[in-house]
Amino acid sequence: MPRLSLALSPLLLRWMVGGEWRARPGRVLVAVLAIAVGVGLGLAVHLVNRSALDSFAQAVSSVSGAADVQIEAASPSGFDEALYPQVARTPGVATASPVVELAATSPGGSLTLLGLDPLRAYAVTPSLLGQGSGASPTTGSDALFDLDTVHLSPAALAATGLAVGDQIPLTAAGRTAEFRIVGTLEALGDNRPLAVIDIAAAQWRFGQLGRLQRIDVRLVPGADRSQVEAALRAGLPDGADLVTAQSEMRRTESLSRAYRVNLQMLALVALLTGGFLVYSAQSLSVARRRPQFALLRVLGLPARGMLGQVLIEGLILGLIGSALGVAFGYGLAELALRLLGGDLGGGYFAGERPQLSVAPVATVVIFTLGLAIALAGSLWPALEAERTPAAVALKAGSGDAPDPGRLRRPWISLALLVVGMAAALAPPVGGLPLFGYVAIALMLAGGAGAMPWLARTALQPLRHLKSPPAPLALAIARLWGAPRQAAVALSGIVASTSLMVAMAVMVTSFRGSVDEWLTQILPADIYMRMAEGAALDPDLQARLATAPEVASIEFRDSFSLRLDPERPAVQLIARGSPGADPAHDLPLVGRTATPPAGATPTWISEPMAQLYKLASGDRLVLPLRDGAEVQVIGVWRDYSNQFGALIVDQAAYTRLTGEVNRREAAIVLAADANPQQAIAALRERLPADLASQASFAEPRELRAVALRIFDRSFAITYALEAIAILVGLTGVAATFSAQTLARRKEFGVLRHLGVRRGQIVGMLAAEGALLGLIGAAAGLALGVGMSQILIHVVNPQSFNWTMETRLPWSLLAGLGAALALTSAGTAVLAGRGALSDSAVRAVREDW
């Protein structure tokens, strides 16, 4: 009989793939969904962040107008307006527009208040010159010079509920002034709350005489940009920075980069878990079809043809899963933008609801990655199919291939675990913990590869049980004799379980550390905070301090200070009562230095110490008036400012900034004072215009709000955990179902040997429970190990935060029980179908 050429036959592919998928649709569906989930999550995170950055770029473009560069103040106090003529006369500068920029409040909430010179702004930022309504004699260009008028952006006007022609009070820099709305800033769109007034009105009415916060610069066409920027930068005083559109985008992108990259890495780990489920599905499929492959080999299909057959099946799985993942990713991104905003709950682009941006290159890259993972998951089963001799496969029948009596020790897996732990010690790359995620991937691969050895090692003590029940004895003998087949099921369990456990331990540890930190830094009875732009002058501070309900009061203040034009700003904070230690209730870490006489002491946060490579004893020059130098004497744990904060005492704060007003207070009540009555009494001591802008809260309320923000920030991480659990449990169910149905011949032999039907069902339940427990134990151990990388490597390198490990014991115990019950239940349900009469008839095929 001539040998047939069956390699690469489309008919053969349709027959083999279609027949297998029709026979086992559940297993195929799990593998496809696992790939789709990983691809969709990774793409969604990228799309949301890309959309947020695109939206921000449009906002920057609309506000900057035709400005090529900007001179910006490092702090809200601004810089001397004498810099403006110096900038305007710099060779290569065509036009310069001075700007007063203040944080303000209106009846509609917080907004940004800009004071502009209309004649200069027309040439540089025309989008900031609003359009009037024709409602008054000053409407149109004349309104731009009226000191009593304001133009609002559509977002700001909608928030106030007012209309053009109405009066509006604006509060900024501790002062309040009335203006008449004469037009809108239509060019800014609907997302940015902004108010524009004449620069003279801004300086006069809000105490900014002689000060500017920004200068917008337009260069001469054809000028050498680098030379002009160098000349401008050389003439800048302390407290002023040269900012370009590129540096502004880099600074903005750095706000969410670590958060975004971590979510993408978690999504890729989820995709890697999908690769293990593909491996599980393909291994079982190859084992079940060994007789078919053997027959094809006899008919002329070369060994490499079988390799290609299985890889093509994996490619089809990857194509379907990746295509579904792309659709899922775009849908999830749109939903996330609507529910969580452009920051995915992280708080980096507050208030923004950007439109979804299409990212063709990223879509192709992530789609291709899904294909690669599916092919990688199919490669080992394909090699197994290629290496199995046809005679062995025909004799083995439709069951699983025999396992060797002795297993090699898992040196490769142990090496992967060791290399993974070593990779965790590597420094960050570009400020990102890339080696930390490499370590997690290596540990995941090493743990899954060690499953055959681990299964036999874990079963060793059970083999010495005296007179175990028949079902348990059969289950132990089966698993002991076929550890590689048990490992197929265990690899999916361990991959999904360890990922979920690692994330759960990390989030639990982080949340517990934040809760403990909040308790330590909120020792007062009441906390007061003024609205943006409002402040308490020294007279009001003294008036509040003498209230009979108050035992002591500590006034505080803070503002953003930019130390580097391409990095997010840090917070400069005033704390402590006069003569008291500002660090008395701070969670200090590390050693504390003693400042020399005459030095200005400061305590910096952990993120600032990491980002700026500072430690106790180091000196730091702040970009304030005349270049203020401070000395670091301590580092404190801070979860509220990811990009750094530094604390000085009240006297130093006033000396460095010239600011005597305060916007916050920590109040300790008298022994017999009621918190609500004390709040009412304190509000009565404030002027009417400030009383409405003061908010009071007790520590428990602040802790509840902070933890809600934390949970919102980690909402997508919780979703990843839930998906990991569902995919893992579904994968376990599909794997056990496939293995059980593939063992009909084995069950037929047992029935002929006198084993009762109920005993076989009990054996299957015991097998499932044992594998579930072994997989859960291995997944828990590996997951806790991976969580240490997340806690002590990924988080410090990404967010510059440290924390202590806290284990969610109830969740871990529930997960172990769920895996054992799921595995046992699935094995029993699948066994009922395999124990039909066809299982007995299958034995006759060999008679």
DOMI-128150 format. One line per 4 residues: their letters; for each residue x, y, z of C-alpha. Coordinates in steps of 0.2 Angstrom, whole numbers, plus 5000, padded with zeros to 4 digits. Each point is the difference from the previous one (the first is absolute). Layout:
N
a) X,Y,Z; ...
This chain:
847
mprl) 5000,5000,5000; 5008,5017,4995; 5003,5013,5014; 4989,5015,4999
slal) 5006,5018,5000; 4989,5008,5013; 5011,5014,5006; 4992,5017,5000
spll) 4984,4994,4993; 4986,5012,5002; 4987,4986,5001; 5011,4991,5014
lrwm) 5001,5016,5010; 4981,5003,4999; 4997,4982,5005; 5012,5000,5014
vgge) 4996,5017,5007; 4981,5000,4997; 4998,4982,5007; 5010,5004,5016
wrar) 4991,5016,5003; 4983,4993,4998; 5004,4986,5012; 5008,5011,5013
pgrv) 4993,5018,4998; 5001,5005,5018; 5019,4997,5001; 5003,5010,4984
lvav) 4988,5014,5007; 5010,5002,5016; 5017,5001,4990; 4993,5013,4988
laia) 4992,5010,5014; 5016,5000,5010; 5010,5007,4985; 4986,5013,4997
vgvg) 5000,5006,5018; 5019,5003,5000; 5000,5009,4984; 4984,5010,5004
lgla) 5007,5006,5017; 5017,5004,4993; 4992,5010,4985; 4987,5008,5011
vhlv) 5013,5007,5012; 5010,5007,4986; 4985,5008,4991; 4994,5008,5016
nrsa) 5017,5008,5004; 5003,5005,4982; 4982,5008,4999; 5004,5010,5016
ldsf) 5017,5006,4994; 4992,5005,4983; 4987,5010,5009; 5013,5008,5011
aqav) 5010,5005,4985; 4985,5008,4992; 4997,5010,5016; 5018,5005,5000
ssvs) 4999,5005,4982; 4984,5010,5002; 5007,5010,5015; 5017,5002,4994
gaad) 4994,5006,4983; 5014,5004,4988; 5012,5001,5015; 5017,4991,4996
vqie) 5006,5000,5017; 4995,5006,5017; 5008,5007,5016; 4991,4993,5015
aasp) 5002,5003,5018; 5006,4986,5011; 4988,5005,5014; 4983,5008,5000
sgfd) 5008,5016,5007; 5007,5003,4983; 5015,5011,4995; 5004,5018,4998
ealy) 4991,5008,4985; 5017,5009,4996; 5004,4983,4991; 4987,5004,4987
pqva) 5009,5014,4990; 5016,4990,5001; 4992,4986,4992; 4991,5011,4987
rtpg) 5017,5007,4995; 5009,4984,4998; 5006,4997,4982; 4989,4988,4991
vata) 4985,5004,5010; 4986,5007,4989; 4987,5003,5014; 4998,4997,5018
spvv) 4983,5000,5010; 5001,5002,5019; 4987,4989,5010; 4994,5000,5018
elaa) 4994,4982,5004; 4991,4997,5016; 4990,4985,5007; 4983,5007,5004
tspg) 4982,4995,5005; 4983,5006,4994; 4982,4995,5004; 5003,4985,4988
gslt) 5016,4994,5008; 5018,5001,4997; 5007,5008,4984; 5016,5007,4993
llgl) 5000,5019,5000; 5011,5009,4986; 5005,5018,4999; 5005,5005,4982
dplr) 5006,5015,4991; 4987,4999,4985; 5012,5009,4988; 5014,4988,5003
ayav) 4989,4984,5002; 4992,5004,4983; 5017,4996,4992; 5004,4985,5011
tpsl) 4985,4992,5007; 4985,5006,4991; 4989,4985,5006; 5000,5008,5017
lgqg) 4992,5016,4994; 4981,4996,5001; 4985,5005,4990; 4987,5011,5007
sgas) 4981,4999,4999; 4995,5017,4995; 4990,5002,5016; 5009,5015,5006
pttg) 5009,5016,4993; 5017,4993,5005; 4997,4984,4990; 5013,4996,4987
sdal) 5018,5006,5000; 4997,5014,5013; 4995,4987,5013; 5017,4993,5000
fdld) 5007,5016,5008; 4986,5002,5013; 5007,4996,5017; 4982,4994,5006
tvhl) 4997,4987,4987; 5004,4982,4997; 4999,4987,4987; 4997,4982,5005
spaa) 5003,4983,4991; 4985,4990,4996; 5004,4988,5014; 5001,5014,5013
laat) 4984,5009,4994; 4990,4983,5000; 5007,4996,5018; 4994,5017,5007
glav) 4982,4999,4993; 5002,5019,4995; 4998,5008,4983; 5009,5014,4991
gdqi) 4996,5016,5008; 4999,4993,5018; 5012,5005,5014; 5012,4987,5007
plta) 5011,5001,5015; 5017,4993,4998; 5012,4995,5015; 5019,4999,4997
agrt) 5015,5003,5011; 4989,5002,5015; 4990,5014,4992; 4983,5001,4992
aefr) 4994,5012,4986; 4984,5002,4990; 5000,4999,4981; 4988,5001,4986
ivgt) 4999,4985,4987; 5002,5008,4983; 5004,4985,4989; 5006,4982,4998
leal) 5017,4992,4995; 4992,4988,4987; 5017,4995,4993; 5004,4991,5016
gdnr) 4987,4987,4999; 4989,4993,5014; 5013,4992,5012; 5011,5014,5007
plav) 4992,5012,5013; 5009,5016,4997; 4997,5019,5002; 5009,5014,4991
idia) 5001,5018,5006; 5011,5015,4997; 5017,4998,5007; 4999,5017,5009
aaqw) 4984,4994,5009; 5009,4983,5004; 5015,5009,5008; 4990,5014,5009
rfgq) 4985,4990,5007; 5009,4984,5005; 5016,5007,5008; 5012,4996,4985
lgrl) 5007,5017,4997; 5018,4998,4992; 4998,4981,4998; 4997,4988,4986
qrid) 4997,4982,4999; 5003,4997,4982; 5007,5008,4984; 4994,4993,4983
vrlv) 5014,5002,4986; 4998,4999,4982; 5017,4999,4990; 5005,5009,4984
pgad) 4996,4988,4985; 5016,4992,4995; 5009,5004,5016; 5012,4987,5007
rsqv) 4989,4992,5013; 5014,4993,5011; 5010,5016,5000; 4985,5010,5005
eaal) 4995,4988,5014; 5018,5000,5006; 5000,5019,5001; 4983,5000,5009
ragl) 5005,4987,5012; 5017,5009,5004; 4990,5015,5006; 4987,4992,5011
pdga) 5000,5004,5019; 4997,4987,5014; 4982,4995,5000; 4998,5000,4981
dlvt) 5001,4986,4987; 5000,4999,4981; 4987,4988,4995; 4997,4993,4982
aqse) 4985,4991,4994; 5011,4984,4999; 5006,5002,5018; 4982,5004,5006
mrrt) 4994,4984,4992; 5014,4990,5007; 4996,5007,5017; 4982,4996,4998
esls) 5003,4982,4993; 5011,4997,5015; 4985,5003,5012; 4992,4984,4994
rayr) 5014,4990,4992; 5004,4989,5015; 4982,4996,5003; 4996,4997,4982
vnlq) 5016,4989,4998; 4996,4990,5015; 4982,4996,4994; 5006,4995,4983
mlal) 5013,4989,5008; 4986,4992,5010; 4990,4998,4984; 5015,4991,4992
vall) 5002,4989,5015; 4981,4996,4998; 5004,4996,4981; 5014,4989,5006
tggf) 4988,4990,5010; 4989,4998,4985; 5016,4993,4991; 5000,4986,5014
lvys) 4982,4997,4997; 5003,4998,4981; 5014,4988,5005; 4988,4990,5011
aqsl) 4987,4999,4986; 5012,4996,4986; 5009,4986,5011; 4983,4992,5004
svar) 4995,5001,4982; 5016,4992,4994; 4999,4986,5013; 4982,4996,4995
rrpq) 5004,5000,4981; 5016,4989,5001; 4991,4986,4990; 4995,5012,4986
fall) 5017,5007,4999; 5007,4983,5000; 4989,4995,4986; 5004,5015,4990
rvlg) 5019,4996,5002; 4997,4983,4993; 4991,5007,4986; 5014,5012,4995
lpar) 4999,5015,5011; 5018,5005,5005; 5005,5004,5018; 5002,5018,4996
gmlg) 4982,5000,4993; 4993,4995,5017; 5011,5014,5007; 4993,5013,4988
qvli) 4982,4993,5003; 5000,5004,5018; 5009,5017,4998; 4987,5005,4987
egli) 4986,4995,5013; 5009,5011,5012; 5002,5014,4987; 4981,4999,4997
lgli) 4996,5001,5019; 5012,5015,5001; 4991,5008,4985; 4983,4998,5007
gsal) 5005,5005,5017; 5010,5015,4995; 4986,5006,4988; 4988,4998,5014
gvaf) 5012,5009,5012; 5002,5015,4989; 4981,5002,4999; 4999,4997,5019
gygl) 5014,5013,5003; 4992,5014,4990; 4984,4997,5009; 5008,4999,5017
aela) 5010,5016,4996; 4984,5009,4996; 4991,4994,5015; 5015,5004,5011
lrll) 5001,5018,4993; 4982,5003,5005; 5000,4992,5017; 5018,5003,5006
ggdl) 5006,5014,4989; 5017,5001,4991; 5010,4996,5016; 4991,4983,5003
gggy) 4996,5005,5017; 5018,5005,5004; 4996,5019,5003; 5013,5006,4987
fage) 4988,5009,4988; 4986,5005,5011; 4985,5007,4992; 5005,4994,4983
rpql) 4988,4989,4989; 5010,4999,4984; 4994,4992,4984; 5006,4983,4995
svap) 5016,5001,4989; 5003,4986,4987; 5018,4993,5001; 5003,4989,4985
vatv) 5019,4996,5004; 4996,4995,5018; 4985,4990,4994; 5011,4990,4988
vift) 5014,4998,5013; 4988,4993,5013; 4991,4990,4987; 5017,4992,4995
lgla) 5004,4997,5018; 4984,4990,5003; 5005,4989,4984; 5017,4998,5007
iala) 4994,4994,5017; 4988,4988,4992; 5013,4993,4989; 5012,4998,5015
gslw) 4987,4991,5010; 4998,4988,4985; 5018,4997,4997; 5004,4987,5013
pale) 4984,4989,4997; 5005,5001,4981; 5018,4994,5004; 4992,4986,5010
aert) 4989,4995,4986; 5015,5000,4988; 5011,4990,5011; 4987,4986,5004
paav) 5003,4984,4990; 4985,4995,4990; 5000,4982,5007; 5000,5007,5018
alka) 4986,5011,4996; 4990,4986,4992; 5002,4989,5014; 4996,5013,5013
gsgd) 4983,5003,4992; 4990,5015,5004; 5006,5002,5018; 5015,5009,5006
apdp) 5017,4995,4996; 5010,4991,5014; 5011,5010,5012; 5017,4994,5004
grlr) 5003,4991,5016; 5013,5012,5006; 5000,5019,4997; 5015,5011,4997
rpwi) 5003,5013,5014; 4993,5017,4995; 5017,5008,4998; 4994,5011,4986
slal) 4985,5006,5010; 5011,5003,5016; 5012,5010,4989; 4986,5011,4993
lvvg) 4994,5003,5018; 5018,5005,5005; 5002,5011,4985; 4983,5008,5004
maaa) 5005,5004,5018; 5017,5007,4994; 4991,5011,4987; 4989,5008,5013
lapp) 5016,5007,5008; 5004,5010,4984; 4997,5019,5000; 4986,5008,4990
vggl) 5002,5004,4982; 4995,5018,4995; 4991,5001,5017; 4989,4984,4996
plfg) 5002,4983,5009; 5002,4990,4984; 5011,4987,5008; 4987,4998,5014
yvai) 4988,4994,4987; 5013,4990,4992; 5003,4992,5017; 4981,4996,5001
alml) 4999,4992,4983; 5015,4989,5004; 4993,4995,5016; 4984,4996,4992
agga) 5008,4989,4987; 5011,4992,5012; 4986,4996,5012; 4989,4992,4986
gamp) 5015,4990,4993; 5003,4992,5017; 4982,4993,5001; 5004,4982,4995
wlar) 5013,4999,5014; 4990,5009,5012; 4985,4989,4997; 5009,4984,5003
talq) 5009,5008,5016; 4984,5005,5007; 4992,4983,4998; 5015,4991,5007
plrh) 4993,5000,5018; 4983,4995,4995; 5007,4984,4992; 5004,4993,5017
lksp) 4982,5002,5007; 4994,4984,5008; 4984,4993,4993; 4994,5016,4991
papl) 4983,4999,4992; 5000,4992,4983; 4995,5016,4991; 5014,5010,5009
alai) 5013,4985,4996; 4995,5000,4982; 5002,5019,4999; 5017,5000,5008
arlw) 5006,4986,4989; 4994,5009,4984; 5008,5017,5004; 5016,4991,5006
gapr) 5001,4991,4984; 4996,5014,4988; 5008,5016,5008; 5003,5008,4983
qaav) 4981,4999,4996; 4996,5007,5017; 5012,5014,4997; 4990,5005,4984
alsg) 4985,5004,5012; 5011,5007,5013; 5009,5013,4989; 4984,5009,4996
ivas) 4995,5000,5019; 5017,5006,5005; 5001,5014,4987; 4983,5007,5003
tslm) 5001,4998,5019; 5017,5007,5003; 4996,5016,4990; 4984,5003,5010
vama) 5008,4996,5016; 5015,5012,4996; 4988,5014,4996; 4989,4997,5015
vmvt) 5014,5000,5012; 5008,5016,4992; 4983,5009,5001; 4996,4994,5018
sfrg) 5018,5005,5006; 4998,5017,4991; 4983,5004,5007; 5005,4994,5017
svde) 5015,5011,5000; 4990,5015,4994; 4987,4997,5014; 5014,5000,5013
wltq) 5008,5015,4993; 4984,5010,5000; 4997,4996,5018; 5018,5006,5005
ilpa) 4999,5016,4990; 4982,5005,5005; 5002,5002,5019; 4989,5016,5002
diym) 4982,5000,5003; 4994,5011,4986; 5009,5006,4984; 4995,5015,4991
rmae) 5004,5005,4981; 4997,5015,4991; 4994,5000,4982; 5012,5003,4985
gaal) 5005,5019,5001; 4993,5003,5017; 5011,5002,5015; 5001,5005,5019
dpdl) 5010,5016,5004; 5009,5001,5016; 4986,5009,5009; 4988,4986,4995
qarl) 5012,4987,5006; 5001,5009,5017; 4981,5001,5001; 4998,4982,4997
atap) 5014,4995,5012; 4991,5009,5014; 4983,4991,4998; 4995,4992,5017
evas) 4997,4983,4991; 5018,4999,4994; 5014,4993,5011; 5013,5002,4987
iefr) 5001,5004,4981; 5014,4998,4988; 4998,5010,4984; 5007,4992,4984
dsfs) 5003,5005,4982; 5008,4993,4984; 5003,5003,4982; 5007,4992,4985
lrld) 5019,5003,4996; 5008,4995,4984; 5018,4994,5003; 5002,4994,4982
perp) 4991,5006,4984; 4997,4982,4994; 4994,4993,5016; 4984,5002,5010
avql) 5000,5013,5014; 5004,4995,5018; 4990,5007,5015; 5008,5012,5012
iarg) 4990,4999,5016; 5000,5011,5016; 4996,4990,5016; 5002,5001,5018
spga) 4995,5012,5014; 5012,5015,5003; 5015,4993,5009; 4994,4982,4998
dpah) 5008,4986,4990; 4991,4999,4983; 5004,4981,4999; 4992,4995,5017
dlpl) 4987,4989,4992; 5008,4996,4984; 5004,4981,4996; 5019,5003,4999
vgrt) 5011,4986,4991; 5018,4998,5001; 5012,5011,5010; 4998,5018,5005
atpp) 5014,5013,4998; 5003,5014,5012; 5000,5017,4990; 5015,5012,5003
agat) 4997,5017,5008; 4992,5012,4988; 4994,4987,4987; 4982,4998,4995
ptwi) 4994,4982,5004; 4988,4991,4989; 4993,4983,5000; 4997,4992,4983
sepm) 4988,4986,4995; 5006,4983,4994; 4996,5003,4982; 5010,5016,5000
aqly) 5015,4991,5008; 4999,4987,4986; 4996,5012,4985; 5014,5013,5005
klas) 5012,4988,5008; 5000,5009,5016; 5003,4994,5018; 5001,5007,5018
gdrl) 5014,5012,5000; 4999,5006,4982; 4997,5018,4995; 4988,5006,4987
vlpl) 4997,5017,4992; 4982,5004,4997; 4995,5011,4985; 4993,5014,5011
rdga) 5004,5018,5002; 5019,5002,5001; 5003,4981,4999; 4995,4993,5017
evqv) 5011,4986,5007; 4994,4987,5012; 5008,4985,5008; 4991,4982,5000
igvw) 5000,4994,5018; 4987,4986,4998; 4990,4989,4988; 4981,4996,5003
rdys) 4988,4988,4992; 4987,5009,4989; 4987,4992,4990; 4991,5016,4995
nqfg) 5014,5008,4988; 5007,4987,4988; 5013,5013,4993; 5006,5006,5016
aliv) 4997,5012,5015; 5011,5010,5012; 4995,5007,5017; 5007,5016,5008
dqaa) 4994,5008,5016; 4988,5015,5000; 5014,5014,5002; 5011,4992,4986
ytrl) 4985,4999,4989; 4995,5018,5002; 5018,5006,4998; 5003,4989,4984
tgev) 4984,5005,4992; 4994,5016,5007; 4983,4992,5003; 4992,5004,5017
nrre) 4982,4993,4996; 4996,4982,5003; 4987,4989,4992; 4999,4984,5011
aaiv) 4999,4997,5019; 5001,4985,5011; 4989,5003,5016; 5001,4991,5017
laad) 4984,5003,5009; 4998,5004,5018; 4995,4986,5012; 4982,5003,5000
anpq) 4997,5007,4983; 4988,4991,4987; 5008,4999,4983; 4984,5006,4991
qaia) 4997,5014,5012; 5019,5005,4998; 4999,5000,4981; 4984,5012,5001
alre) 5009,5011,5012; 5016,5001,4989; 4990,5004,4985; 4991,5014,5009
rlpa) 5017,5008,5003; 5004,5001,4982; 4993,5014,4988; 4985,4995,4990
dlas) 5010,5000,4984; 5013,4988,5007; 4988,4989,5011; 4992,4993,4985
qasf) 5017,4995,4993; 5006,4991,5015; 4998,4982,5001; 5001,4990,5017
aepr) 5003,4981,5002; 5003,4988,5014; 5015,4987,4998; 4988,4985,4997
elra) 4992,5010,4985; 5017,5004,4993; 5006,4982,5001; 4984,4994,4992
valr) 5002,5012,4986; 5018,4995,4997; 4996,4982,5000; 4986,5003,4988
ifdr) 5013,5009,4988; 5012,4985,5003; 4987,4987,4995; 4995,5011,4985
sfai) 5018,5001,4995; 5002,4981,5001; 4983,4996,4992; 5008,4993,4984
tyal) 5012,4990,5011; 4985,4992,5009; 4992,4997,4983; 5016,4991,4995
eaia) 4999,4989,5015; 4982,4996,4997; 5004,4995,4982; 5015,4990,5005
ilvg) 4989,4990,5012; 4987,4997,4987; 5012,4995,4986; 5010,4989,5012
ltgv) 4984,4991,5007; 4993,4998,4982; 5017,4993,4994; 5000,4988,5014
aatf) 4983,4994,4996; 5003,4998,4982; 5017,4991,5003; 4993,4987,5012
saqt) 4985,4998,4988; 5011,4996,4986; 5012,4989,5009; 4985,4990,5008
larr) 4991,4997,4983; 5017,4995,4992; 5001,4985,5013; 4985,4990,4994
kefg) 5011,4985,4997; 5008,5001,5017; 4983,5000,5008; 4994,4986,4990
vlrh) 5015,4989,5006; 4996,5005,5018; 4982,4995,4998; 5005,4983,4993
lgvr) 5012,4997,5014; 4985,5003,5012; 5001,5018,5005; 4983,5006,5003
rgqi) 4994,5016,4992; 4998,5009,5016; 5018,4996,5004; 5006,5007,4983
vgml) 4990,5016,5003; 5008,5001,5018; 5017,4998,4992; 4997,5014,4988
aaeg) 4994,5011,5014; 5016,4996,5010; 5011,5003,4985; 4992,5017,4997
allg) 5001,5005,5018; 5018,4994,5002; 5005,5010,4984; 4990,5015,5005
liga) 5009,5000,5017; 5017,4997,4993; 4997,5014,4987; 4993,5011,5013
aagl) 5015,4998,5012; 5013,5002,4986; 4990,5015,4993; 4999,5008,5017
algv) 5018,4997,5004; 5006,5007,4983; 4987,5014,5001; 5006,5006,5017
gmsq) 5018,4999,4993; 4995,5011,4985; 4991,5012,5011; 5016,5004,5009
ilih) 5007,5005,4984; 4985,5011,4997; 5001,5007,5018; 5019,5003,5002
vvnp) 5005,5002,4982; 4986,5006,4988; 4992,5012,5011; 5015,5009,5007
qsfn) 5008,5001,4983; 4983,5006,4992; 4993,5011,5013; 5014,5002,5013
wtme) 4989,4993,5014; 5004,4987,5012; 4988,4989,5010; 4999,4984,5011
trlp) 4994,4984,4995; 4982,4995,5006; 4992,4984,4994; 4981,4999,4997
wsll) 4998,4983,5009; 4982,4999,4997; 5001,5002,4981; 5015,4988,4999
aglg) 4990,4987,5010; 4985,5003,4990; 5010,4998,4983; 5008,4984,5006
aala) 4983,4993,5004; 4992,5006,4984; 5013,4992,4989; 4999,4983,5009
ltsa) 4981,5000,4999; 5000,5006,4982; 5013,4987,4995; 4990,4986,5009
gtav) 4983,5005,4994; 5006,5002,4982; 5008,4983,5000; 4985,4992,5007
lagr) 4988,5008,4987; 5011,4996,4986; 5002,4982,5006; 4982,4997,4999
gals) 5000,5001,4982; 5016,4990,4998; 4993,4986,5011; 4986,4996,4987
dsav) 4999,4984,4990; 5012,5007,4987; 5014,4999,5013; 4997,4981,5002
ravr) 4999,4998,4981; 5017,5010,4998; 5009,4985,5008; 4994,4988,4987
edw) 5009,5009,4987; 5016,4992,5007; 4993,4983,5002
